[in-house]
């Protein structure tokens, strides 16, 4: 059975993310070796950090939570996340724009 295309033309971004739980605030810090580092205020217990990550990415990329899935690393700080409705190029542009505005350290 084939997967139905989403309303955004089937674009999907796959991100390698390293999270830092229990941070002072939620923020994208920097890209290291192709990975995106994200600080989250949530603790790494009972899925709280995973839920905070999905919520943070939903807001950052203006996508509904249902479009964001943690593909691997559910119990690890290193995760692979898939976001439906946005391309890898769109992610790069958004992160570059935020770096230029000083929103990413």
C-alpha positions, 0 to 999 in steps of 0.5 A, a space after each residue: 500500500 502506498 502512502 498518500 501524499 500530503 497536501 504540501 506536495 509530498 515534501 518531507 525533511 529528515 533532520 539529525 538532532 542532538 538535544 540538551 534537556 533541562 536547559 534554561 530555555 528552548 532554543 536552537 543552539 548551533 549545527 555541529 557536523 550536520 546535526 542540529 542542536 536544540 536545548 529544551 527545558 523539559 527533563 529527559 523522563 517519561 517522554 517529556 523531552 520528546 514531547 517538548 521537541 515535537 512542540 518546539 519543532 511544530 512552532 519553529 517550522 509552522 507545522 502541526 504536531 501530527 506532521 512531526 515524528 521522531 523516527 529514531 532515538 526515542 530514549 537517546 539525546 541523538 534523534 532523527 526527526 521527520 517533518 512532513 510538508 517541508 523540504 530539507 532545503 526549506 529547513 536550511 533556509 529557515 535555520 540560515 535566516 534565524 542565524 543571520 537574525 541572531 536567533 541561533 547561537 
